[in-house]
Amino acid sequence: MTDPEIADVTRRTRLAAERTWLAWWRTGIAASAAALAVGGLVPQLVEGTRWPYVVLGVGYALAAVAIFALGAFRTRAVERALTEGRYVMLAPGWIFVLSAAGVCLAVGTLAVVLFVER
């Protein structure tokens, strides 16, 4: 028979993993919305140079794709690890790649806001 305390811990851990997967989705949706706004809507509203906004929109869209994909891979890895009774870390390389992409997009956004002629 399974110990109720262990079953409860496992249930809570799985629910936490599910909430984390939903957080990946919220982040992906936010990046998708930013892509649509910056790359699709803003170029139609501004006079002057438009291509930097389109480039930023593409960057946010690529970030969204990466976030959705990595969230799916991560969720699968965590579920497998929970089933096997072990822990799996998010690879430091992915942390670096997503962080670097975020920094590049933030710096690019700052540059467009400050320097693109309107």
C-alpha positions, 0 to 999 in steps of 0.5 A: 500500500502507498504511504498517503504522505508520499502520494500527497507529495507526488501529487503536489509536485506534479501539480507544480510541474503543471503550473510551470508548464502553464507559465511557459505557455503564458510566456510564449503567448506574451512573446507572440503578442509582442511579436504581433504588436511590434512587428505587425501593428507598429509598422503600420502606425509609424511614419518613417523607418519601419524595418527595425520594428519588423526585425524586432517582431521576428525576434519576439516570434522566434523567442515565442517558438523557442519558449513553446518548444522548450516548455514542451521538452522540459515538461516531458523531461520533468514528468519522466523524471517524476515517474522514475523518482529522480530530478532533472535540471534545466540545462545551463545552455538553455538558460544562457540561450534564452537569457541572451535572446531576452537581453538582445531583444531588450537592447534591440527594443531600447535602440529602436525606441531611442534611435529610429526616426519617426 
